[in-house]
């Protein structure tokens, strides 16, 4: 199968039912996308497919062919920069394990809605679980990133 990941084309020889997560991590060496639950419920494996956040642990490789896949290693642009800047300024992560998924979900939210309300943030981020419970810092980070984008 032919994949486009972070702007680069890759030929991958794997079963079409293989979860995208394992192809990214084991075949392409992109380990920033984390395994959390394996059931698309925690969000640690969030990547973008044509700009839409998806759970790589439950996305079969066959669904990834012909779309642009972006992982935490390849996210870029003003929205991504604002999210990362806000995350660092507010010291959002605690242990950090879930943060690649959190950043990917936050960037997708802000790309679609540059001025989200708390309700918008809660809805967009509801599928991303943080074991350290930094939800208030994550919400504050998204608001800060939105402010940075406005400036």
N, C-alpha and C positions, 0 to 999 in steps of 0.2 A: 504494500500500500504506500501511497505517496501522501505525506503530510507536510503542511506548511506550519512550522512552529517558530514563533518569534522572528518571522520574516525569512526564515531559511527553509529550503525544501529538504525533506528527508525521505529516503526509501526505507520502509520498515517491513520486515518479514515476520509477521505475527498473525495469529488467528484473529479474524475480524471481530470475534466476541471478546477478545482481551480488553479489559478495562484500560481506557486511555491513561489513567494514572500510572499503571505499571510500564507502559511504553515510554511515557515521559521520564520516569525515574530510572528504570532499569535498562532501557535501550538507548535513550538519548542523554542520560546523565543529568537531567534537570530535576534535582532533588529538592528544590524550593517548594514544590507542590507536595504537601504532606498527606500521608495516610492517617486518617483518624478513626472513622467508624466502619468504612467500607459499605455503608448503606445510604449514602447521600444525605445524611442527617446532621452532620457536624460542620460542614463547610471548609474543613482544613485543606481539601483538595480542589478548591475553586480555581478554575481557569476561565479564560474568555474564549468563546468560539464566535467569530465574527462580531466581537464586542459584547456578547451576551454571557453573563456568568453561568457556568455549568459545573456540576460536580464530576470531576474526572474519574472518581472511583466507580461510578455507575454508568459512565458514557462508554459504549463499546467503540473500539477502534474504528469500525466500519462507519460510524456516524461522524468521525473526525476527518474523513477523506474529503478534500475539496473545499474545506473551510479554513479560515485563518485562526490558528490557535495561538493564544498569548498566555504565557506563564508569568509568574512573579519575576523571573529572570529577564523577561523581555518587555515588561510593561514600561511605557515611556510616554512622554508628552506632558502638557501643562497640568492635566488633571492628576496624573500619576505623581508628578513632581510635588504638587500641592499636598496630596495625601501623605507622601513620605515626609515632607517638611513638617506638616502638622503632627504626624506620629512622633517624630523626633522631638519637636519643641514641647509637646505635652507628655512625653515619656509614656505613650499609650501602652506598649506591651509590658507584661510582667515576665512570664516564662518565654513567651514569643512563639510557642509551637503553632498556634492557630493564626498567627498574624499574616502569613502570606495569603490565606483565604480571606481574612478580614480586609486586607488592603485591596485585594482583587474585587471583592464585593463593594467596598466603599468607592473605588474608582468607577465601577460600572454605574453605581447610583448617581455619582456626581456628573458623569458624562451625560446621563439622561436628565437629571434634575439638579442644576447647579445651586439651587437654594432650597434644600430639603428641610421640612419641618421635623420635629422629633418623631411624629407619627410616621412620616415617610422613611426616616432612618430606621426606626424600629421594624417596619414592614420589610424593608430591603435587607436588613441584617439579621432577620429572625432565624434564618437557617444556618447562621454561623455561631457556633458555640465556643465560648471561652471558659476553660476550666478555672482560670484565675479570676473570673468574674470582673473583668475590666470594662464592662459594658458602658459605664458612665464616661470613662476616658475615651472609649471608641466613639461614642456619640459626640463628645466634645471635640475629638480629632476631626470628625467629619464636618462639624460646624466650622472649625478653624480652617480646614481645607477649602470649604465653600467661601469663607471670608478672603482667603488668599487668592482664590480664583477671581473674585470681584475686584480686587485691588489692582 
